[in-house]
Amino acid sequence: MSNDERNLSGDQPQPNGDYFSDQVEREISVTAAKAAAEAARRRAKEAIAAAAEQSRGEKLTIKTNSGWVHGRLEDVDGKFIRSWRGIPFGADTSGPNRFRAPQPVEPWEGIRYCNEFGPVAPQPTYSWHDRIIGSEDCLHLDVVRPDTDEELPVVVYFHGGSFIVGSSHMLMLRGFQLAEAMNVVYVSINFRLGALGYLDLRSLSDDCVANPAVMDQLLALQWVQDNISAFGGDPNSVTAMGESAGGAAVLTLMASPAAKGLFHRAIAQSSPVGMIHSRTQSTWWARELVKRMALPRGSTVDALREAEGADIVRAGQSMMWRNGEILHLNSSYSPTVDGDLIPDHPLEVFARGEQMDIPLLIGTNSDEASFSKFVFQREHIRQRAALRLLASYDEDNAPGVVEAYGGAANRSEFAELLADALFWAPSIRVAQSHALKNSTWMYRFSYASKALRALGLGAMHSMELSNVFGDLSASRASLLLKMGSSEEMEELTVVMQRHWANFIHFGRPGDDWPIYTTSASDAKENKHPAPDAERHGLALQGKPPVHRATMVFDVPHTVVYDPRGERRKAWNDYNMLEWGLGRPDILAKIEFLIEGLSP
């Protein structure tokens, strides 16, 4: 062997070229065979679906008030469901329609093929650039149902996303598995978001409405009443259901007289309903938007109508993240108390018993804000931040609440305080108020995979959706969820879907979930221990009743009475109704602006 040959080979025997060539060819052949087999399976499924669609042509072609729509069959784990994507229920909201009440969609001729999802509402992408996606022609909804002719109860779903992002057809929310597992007609809706939907601009001029997004939701609910029977849904059995901002939308609608009769049960998951805007708060953000748009101070809504919608969304993002108001729990976007559509803060409406008289299922997750464990590095900074968060609403009672969380000095207690301020404490207020009005059930979702627990994240915000919707792979944390017991996830999914389905069909979850009661609700109903006392959380044999039954969803699931009772009591006197009370200088400035706008 020559020196050159030894250097090239490293004194190692060289492989036979023919052998390796054959090996590569075999691997390519195997890969090609797998791809061909997969393509063949896909073509077979498509052929079966096409044949099924042809045979069900009449079932997929539906007459609505606006025109005919034709849907498609979806294959879900070997079962077909019927689906109609992107049905318009409202007209384009751009240009002269921007910031105004939505209008019904113009009727069309012929058959509209609803095979593709409609455009999302304009929203940021949270990427390295400031690209905005979506269209202001976004008022569309999607309908899904089992492939049967049975009349079924209806679920109308309001997506979350902090009132800023989201859509009816996010992968998790398409509802294919939910509709099949719970045997319901599932309707998921789009509505305006961010500065285009959740910002009251009446302080700039009165040529607008205070709550465009809420009006979109009402229009969608009216569409359901007018059209859902054609899809096999029962318009007299409609459950409004939502998570996060969508949960707040549900509770807000329960407090709106305009929504009366449009739905008959409510499910509110992880609702930040305490964040509803006052007129003062809306004025603050309207002026901030004008500033971020680089418009003259005296600009009216007309100037914003002439601007590009994407520029408004970008300006809205800028004002939300760059002025530090999030550290005061001063959210940029939310429904606004306008004295008409939303006559008062929903928590006040519930406290007075003026909300809808319908059954309610409500709850939160154990670790809603676990991400905040990593926000502040030092104890004294966390403590100051905790007081600042709460003092903007109630300066007098904020210290007592913070003290109930050990001063919020360590990471876990700070995260629990933030989660409770946003989600748990307002939900408790709603539950105890509604228990005086109608049947109420409270839950706490505490399940977390081993990976989520190891990372200190626990049962994060929105984690329960994987179990309710029955689609583990659709979660943004699917990899972390899969790093655990699939048997546990399946067990919990079966339990939760059983309770949700029972509530949707009959207005109550399963019999092993006691109703939520308080001493006040017992007194109002003049309740005493009765044959069904165990179901209602009441003790037998003359013992005092046990209140505040809460279903804890974990493996195993269990019922706990008044969980975290001491912390619940710490929130009793805290005023969570109006931002700004602990910031008198800013409040005075904004009140001056409002007075200057008065006739």
C-alpha positions in Angstrom: 0.0 0.0 0.0 1.4 3.4 -0.9 1.8 6.2 1.7 -1.0 8.1 0.0 -3.3 5.1 0.4 -2.3 4.7 4.0 -3.0 8.4 4.8 -6.4 8.2 3.1 -7.5 5.1 4.9 -6.0 5.8 8.3 -4.4 2.4 8.2 -8.0 1.0 8.5 -9.3 -1.6 6.0 -11.6 0.1 3.5 -15.2 -1.1 3.1 -16.2 -2.8 0.0 -17.8 -0.2 -2.2 -20.4 -2.5 -3.7 -21.6 -3.6 -0.2 -22.2 -0.1 1.0 -23.8 0.9 -2.3 -26.2 -2.0 -1.9 -26.9 -1.0 1.7 -27.8 2.6 0.7 -30.0 1.3 -2.1 -31.8 -1.0 0.4 -32.3 1.8 2.8 -33.6 4.1 0.1 -35.9 1.2 -1.0 -37.3 0.8 2.5 -37.9 4.5 2.9 -39.6 4.7 -0.5 -41.7 1.7 0.3 -42.8 3.3 3.6 -43.6 6.5 1.9 -45.5 4.7 -0.8 -47.5 2.7 1.8 -48.3 5.9 3.7 -49.4 7.6 0.5 -51.5 4.6 -0.4 -53.2 4.6 3.1 -53.8 8.4 2.7 -55.3 7.9 -0.7 -57.5 5.1 0.6 -58.7 7.2 3.5 -59.4 10.1 1.1 -61.3 7.8 -1.2 -63.4 6.4 1.7 -64.1 9.9 2.9 -65.0 11.1 -0.6 -67.4 8.2 -1.1 -68.9 8.8 2.4 -69.3 12.5 1.6 -71.0 11.7 -1.7 -73.4 9.3 0.1 -74.2 12.0 2.7 -74.5 14.9 0.3 -77.9 16.0 1.6 -76.7 15.7 5.2 -73.7 18.0 4.5 -75.7 20.6 2.6 -77.5 22.9 5.0 -79.7 26.0 4.5 -78.9 28.9 6.8 -80.6 32.3 7.0 -77.9 33.7 4.8 -77.6 30.9 2.2 -76.7 27.2 1.6 -73.5 25.8 3.1 -71.8 22.5 2.3 -69.5 20.8 4.7 -67.1 17.9 4.8 -66.5 14.6 6.7 -63.6 14.5 9.1 -62.0 11.1 10.0 -61.4 11.1 13.8 -59.7 7.9 14.9 -61.6 5.9 12.3 -64.9 7.6 12.9 -66.5 10.2 10.7 -67.8 13.5 12.0 -69.5 16.2 10.0 -67.8 19.6 9.8 -68.5 23.0 8.3 -65.6 25.4 8.4 -65.6 29.2 8.1 -69.3 29.9 8.0 -69.7 33.7 7.9 -72.1 35.2 10.5 -71.1 38.8 10.2 -70.0 41.3 7.6 -66.4 42.7 7.1 -65.5 44.9 10.1 -62.8 46.9 8.3 -62.8 50.5 7.1 -66.1 52.3 7.9 -67.3 49.3 9.9 -64.2 49.4 12.2 -65.1 50.0 15.9 -68.8 49.8 15.1 -71.4 47.1 16.0 -71.2 44.1 13.7 -73.6 43.7 10.9 -75.1 40.4 9.7 -73.4 38.9 6.6 -74.9 39.6 3.2 -76.9 36.6 1.9 -75.3 34.7 -0.9 -76.7 32.7 -3.9 -75.9 29.1 -4.6 -74.0 26.8 -2.3 -71.0 28.0 -0.2 -68.5 25.2 0.2 -67.3 25.5 3.8 -64.2 23.2 3.5 -61.6 25.7 4.7 -61.4 27.7 8.0 -62.0 31.4 7.8 -59.3 34.0 8.4 -58.4 34.8 12.0 -58.9 38.2 13.5 -55.9 40.5 13.1 -53.4 39.6 15.7 -49.6 39.6 16.4 -47.5 36.5 15.9 -45.1 37.0 18.8 -42.1 36.2 16.6 -38.8 37.9 15.9 -40.5 40.3 13.5 -43.7 42.3 13.9 -45.7 40.4 11.3 -49.5 40.7 11.8 -51.7 37.9 10.6 -55.5 37.8 10.0 -58.2 39.8 8.3 -60.8 42.2 9.6 -63.3 40.1 7.6 -63.0 37.6 10.5 -66.6 37.0 11.7 -66.8 33.3 10.9 -67.7 30.2 12.9 -67.1 26.5 12.6 -69.7 23.7 13.3 -68.8 20.1 14.2 -71.1 17.2 15.0 -71.2 13.4 15.1 -72.1 11.7 11.8 -75.7 11.0 13.0 -79.1 12.5 12.5 -79.8 12.8 16.2 -80.8 16.2 17.7 -78.1 17.1 20.1 -77.3 19.8 22.7 -75.1 22.6 21.5 -71.7 23.9 22.8 -70.7 27.4 21.8 -67.0 27.9 22.5 -65.2 31.2 23.1 -61.4 30.9 22.6 -58.8 32.3 25.0 -55.7 34.4 24.2 -55.7 37.3 26.6 -58.2 39.1 24.4 -55.3 39.6 21.9 -54.7 36.3 20.0 -56.5 33.1 19.1 -59.1 31.8 16.8 -62.0 29.4 16.5 -59.8 26.8 14.7 -56.7 26.6 16.8 -55.6 23.0 16.6 -56.7 22.3 20.2 -60.1 23.9 19.7 -61.4 22.4 16.5 -63.6 20.1 18.6 -63.5 17.0 16.5 -62.8 14.6 19.4 -65.0 16.6 21.8 -68.0 16.5 19.6 -67.7 12.7 19.1 -66.9 11.9 22.8 -69.6 14.2 24.3 -72.1 13.6 21.5 -72.8 17.4 21.0 -73.0 19.9 18.2 -69.9 22.1 18.7 -69.7 25.6 17.5 -66.5 27.6 17.8 -66.5 31.3 16.9 -64.1 34.1 15.8 -64.5 37.7 17.1 -62.5 40.9 17.0 -59.4 41.1 19.2 -57.0 43.5 20.8 -57.4 47.2 19.9 -59.9 46.4 17.2 -62.3 44.5 19.5 -61.5 45.1 23.2 -60.8 48.8 23.5 -63.4 51.4 24.3 -62.6 54.4 22.2 -65.6 56.6 23.1 -63.3 59.0 24.8 -62.0 60.0 21.4 -65.4 60.4 19.8 -68.8 58.9 20.2 -68.9 57.4 16.7 -68.1 53.9 17.9 -69.2 51.2 20.4 -67.6 50.4 23.6 -67.5 46.6 23.1 -67.1 45.5 19.5 -65.9 41.9 20.4 -68.8 41.4 22.9 -71.2 42.5 20.2 -69.6 40.0 17.8 -70.2 37.2 20.3 -73.8 38.2 20.7 -74.3 38.1 17.0 -72.8 34.6 16.8 -75.1 33.4 19.6 -78.1 34.9 17.7 -76.9 33.0 14.6 -76.9 29.8 16.6 -80.4 30.4 17.8 -81.6 31.1 14.2 -79.7 28.3 12.4 -78.4 25.5 14.6 -81.5 23.4 14.3 -80.7 22.9 10.6 -77.4 21.2 11.8 -79.2 19.0 14.2 -78.6 21.2 17.3 -81.2 22.0 19.9 -81.4 25.8 20.2 -83.1 25.4 23.6 -80.1 23.5 25.0 -77.0 25.8 24.4 -74.0 25.8 26.7 -71.6 28.8 26.5 -68.1 27.5 27.2 -64.7 29.2 27.3 -61.3 29.2 28.8 -59.1 32.1 30.0 -60.3 35.3 28.1 -63.0 33.0 26.7 -64.1 32.1 30.2 -64.3 35.8 31.0 -66.4 36.3 27.9 -68.9 33.7 29.2 -69.2 35.3 32.6 -69.5 38.8 31.0 -72.3 37.6 28.8 -74.0 36.1 31.8 -74.0 39.6 33.3 -75.3 41.3 30.1 -79.1 41.7 29.7 -78.6 41.5 25.9 -77.5 37.8 26.1 -80.6 36.6 28.0 -82.1 33.5 26.4 -79.2 33.0 24.0 -77.7 30.2 26.1 -78.9 28.0 29.0 -75.7 26.7 30.8 -72.3 28.1 31.3 -68.8 26.7 31.7 -66.0 29.2 32.7 -62.5 27.8 32.8 -59.7 29.9 34.3 -61.5 33.1 33.8 -59.8 36.5 34.6 -63.2 38.2 35.1 -61.8 40.7 37.6 -59.9 42.4 34.8 -62.9 44.0 33.2 -62.2 47.6 32.3 -63.8 50.7 33.8 -64.5 53.8 31.8 -61.4 55.4 33.5 -59.2 52.5 32.4 -60.5 52.6 28.9 -59.7 56.3 28.6 -56.2 55.6 29.7 -55.6 53.0 27.0 -57.4 55.0 24.2 -55.1 57.9 24.8 -52.1 55.6 24.9 -53.1 54.1 21.5 -53.3 57.5 19.9 -49.8 58.2 21.2 -48.4 55.0 19.9 -49.9 55.6 16.5 -48.1 58.9 16.4 -51.4 60.7 15.8 -52.2 64.3 17.0 -53.6 64.3 20.6 -57.0 65.5 19.4 -57.5 62.6 16.9 -60.8 61.0 16.6 -61.9 57.5 15.8 -62.1 58.5 12.1 -58.3 58.8 12.1 -58.0 55.2 13.3 -60.5 54.0 10.7 -58.2 55.5 8.0 -55.1 53.7 9.4 -54.0 50.3 8.4 -55.4 47.7 10.6 -52.0 46.0 11.0 -50.5 49.3 12.3 -53.2 49.5 14.9 -52.4 46.0 16.1 -48.7 46.8 16.2 -49.3 50.0 18.2 -51.5 48.1 20.5 -48.8 45.6 21.2 -46.3 48.3 21.8 -48.4 50.1 24.4 -49.1 46.9 26.2 -45.5 45.7 26.7 -43.5 49.0 26.8 -45.2 51.2 29.5 -45.0 48.8 32.4 -48.7 48.8 33.2 -48.8 45.0 33.3 -46.9 45.3 36.6 -50.0 47.0 38.0 -52.5 44.4 36.7 -53.6 47.0 34.2 -54.4 45.0 31.1 -54.7 46.8 27.8 -57.7 44.8 26.6 -60.9 43.6 28.1 -64.6 44.1 27.9 -65.6 47.5 29.3 -68.4 48.5 31.7 -70.4 50.8 29.4 -73.6 51.1 31.4 -75.6 49.5 28.6 -74.4 46.3 27.1 -72.3 45.6 30.2 -74.3 47.7 32.8 -71.8 47.1 35.7 -68.8 45.1 36.5 -69.7 41.4 36.2 -68.6 40.7 39.8 -71.0 43.4 41.0 -73.8 42.0 38.8 -73.3 38.5 40.3 -73.1 39.9 43.8 -76.5 41.5 43.3 -78.0 38.4 41.8 -78.8 40.0 38.5 -76.9 37.6 36.2 -78.5 34.9 34.1 -80.3 32.3 36.2 -78.6 29.2 34.7 -76.4 26.4 35.9 -72.7 27.2 36.1 -69.5 25.1 36.1 -66.5 27.1 37.0 -62.9 26.5 38.1 -59.2 27.1 37.7 -55.8 25.3 37.6 -53.4 24.9 40.5 -50.4 26.5 38.8 -52.0 29.1 36.4 -49.0 31.5 36.6 -46.1 29.2 37.3 -44.1 31.0 34.7 -43.9 33.9 37.1 -41.6 31.9 39.3 -38.8 32.9 37.0 -39.6 36.6 36.5 -38.0 38.2 39.6 -34.7 36.9 40.9 -34.6 38.6 44.4 -37.0 38.2 47.3 -37.4 41.9 48.1 -38.1 42.6 44.4 -40.9 40.0 44.4 -42.4 41.4 47.6 -42.5 44.9 46.1 -43.9 43.6 42.9 -46.7 41.7 44.8 -47.8 44.8 46.7 -47.6 46.9 43.5 -49.8 44.4 41.6 -52.6 44.5 44.2 -52.3 48.1 45.5 -53.5 49.5 42.1 -56.9 48.2 42.9 -57.1 48.3 46.7 -54.2 50.0 48.5 -55.6 49.4 52.0 -56.3 45.7 51.8 -53.4 44.7 49.5 -50.9 44.1 52.4 -53.2 41.7 54.2 -53.6 39.6 51.0 -49.9 39.5 50.4 -49.2 38.5 54.0 -51.5 35.5 53.5 -48.9 34.3 50.9 -46.0 34.6 53.2 -45.2 38.1 51.9 -44.8 36.5 48.4 -41.1 36.3 49.1 -40.3 32.9 47.6 -41.0 32.0 44.0 -43.8 29.6 44.6 -45.8 32.0 46.8 -45.4 34.9 44.4 -46.6 32.7 41.5 -49.6 31.5 43.6 -50.5 35.1 44.5 -50.5 36.2 40.9 -52.5 33.2 39.8 -55.1 33.7 42.5 -55.3 37.5 41.8 -56.0 36.8 38.1 -58.1 33.6 38.2 -58.9 31.9 41.5 -60.1 34.7 43.7 -62.5 36.2 41.1 -63.8 32.7 40.3 -64.5 32.1 44.0 -66.5 35.4 44.1 -68.5 34.3 41.1 -69.1 30.8 42.5 -70.3 31.9 45.9 -72.5 34.7 44.4 -74.0 32.3 41.8 -74.7 29.6 44.4 -77.4 32.0 45.7 -79.0 32.1 42.3 -78.6 28.7 40.6 -76.7 25.4 40.8 -73.0 25.9 40.8 -70.1 23.5 40.6 -66.5 24.3 41.3 -63.3 22.5 40.2 -59.5 22.8 40.6 -57.3 21.1 38.0 -54.1 19.9 39.6 -52.8 17.2 37.3 -49.3 17.6 35.8 -47.0 15.2 34.0 -43.7 14.2 35.6 -41.9 16.6 33.2 -44.1 19.5 34.1 -43.6 18.9 37.8 -39.8 18.5 37.4 -39.6 21.8 35.6 -41.6 23.5 38.4 -44.4 24.4 36.1 -47.2 22.1 37.4 -50.8 22.3 36.2 -50.2 25.4 34.1 -52.7 27.7 32.5 -54.8 25.9 29.8 -53.4 22.5 30.6 -56.9 21.1 31.3 -57.9 21.7 27.7 -56.0 18.5 26.6 -58.3 16.5 28.8 -61.5 18.3 28.1 -61.0 18.3 24.3 -59.4 14.8 24.4 -56.5 15.7 22.1 -53.1 15.4 23.8 -51.2 16.0 20.6 -52.8 19.4 20.0 -51.4 21.0 23.1 -48.5 23.4 22.8 -47.0 21.5 25.7 -47.7 18.1 24.1 -44.1 17.0 24.4 -44.1 17.7 28.1 -47.4 16.0 28.6 -46.3 12.9 26.8 -43.3 12.6 29.1 -45.5 11.0 31.7 -48.1 8.3 32.1 -50.4 7.9 29.1 -52.7 5.8 31.3 -53.1 8.6 33.8 -53.9 11.1 31.0 -56.5 8.8 29.5 -58.0 8.1 32.9 -58.4 11.8 33.6 -59.7 12.6 30.1 -62.4 10.0 30.6 -63.4 11.5 34.0 -63.4 15.1 32.8 -65.2 14.5 29.6 -67.9 12.5 31.5 -68.6 15.4 33.8 -68.5 18.1 31.0 -70.8 16.0 28.8 -73.2 15.4 31.7 -73.4 19.1 32.4 -73.9 20.0 28.7 -76.7 17.4 28.3 -78.4 17.7 31.7 -77.3 20.9 33.4 -75.3 19.0 36.1 -72.0 17.0 36.2 -71.9 13.4 37.4 -73.4 12.5 40.8 -70.0 12.1 42.4 -69.4 15.9 42.0 -71.2 17.7 44.9 -72.8 21.1 44.3 -71.0 24.2 45.5 -72.8 25.7 48.5 -72.0 28.4 51.1 -73.7 29.2 54.4 -75.4 32.1 52.7 -76.8 29.9 49.9 -78.0 27.3 52.4 -79.8 30.0 54.3 -81.4 31.4 51.2 -82.7 28.0 50.1 -83.6 27.1 53.8 -81.7 23.9 53.2 -81.3 21.2 55.9 -79.6 17.8 55.7 -81.8 15.7 53.3 -81.7 12.3 51.6 -79.4 13.7 48.9 -77.2 15.6 51.4 -74.1 13.8 50.5 -74.4 14.8 46.8 -74.9 18.5 47.9 -72.0 18.4 50.3 -74.1 18.5 53.4 -73.3 16.4 56.4 -75.8 13.9 57.8 -77.0 13.0 61.3 -77.4 16.5 62.5 -73.8 17.6 61.9 -73.1 21.1 60.5 -73.2 21.3 56.7 -70.0 21.1 54.8 -69.6 23.8 52.2 -67.6 24.9 49.1 -67.3 21.4 47.6 -64.5 21.5 44.9 -63.7 18.7 42.6 -59.9 18.3 42.3 -59.0 16.8 39.0 -55.8 14.8 39.5 -55.1 11.0 39.5 -57.0 10.0 41.4 -59.6 12.8 41.4 -61.2 13.7 44.7 -63.6 16.2 46.3 -62.2 18.7 48.8 -64.3 21.2 50.9 -63.2 24.8 51.0 -59.6 24.2 49.7 -57.1 26.9 50.8 -59.8 28.4 53.1 -57.5 30.8 54.9 -56.3 32.3 51.6 -59.9 32.6 50.4 -60.8 34.6 53.5 -57.8 36.9 52.9 -59.4 38.0 49.7 -62.8 38.7 51.3 -62.4 42.4 51.8 -60.1 43.1 48.8 -61.7 45.3 46.2 -60.9 43.9 42.7 -63.5 45.9 40.8 -61.6 48.9 39.6 -58.1 49.6 38.6 -56.5 52.9 39.6 -57.9 53.3 43.1 -54.4 53.0 44.5 -53.0 55.5 42.0 -54.8 58.7 42.8 -52.5 60.9 40.6 -53.2 58.9 37.5 -56.8 58.6 38.4 -57.2 62.4 38.8 -55.6 63.0 35.4 -57.8 60.6 33.6 -61.0 61.8 35.4 -60.0 65.3 34.2 -59.9 64.0 30.6 -63.3 62.3 31.0 -64.9 65.4 32.5 -63.5 67.5 29.6 -65.3 65.1 27.1 -68.7 65.4 28.9 -71.4 67.6 27.2 
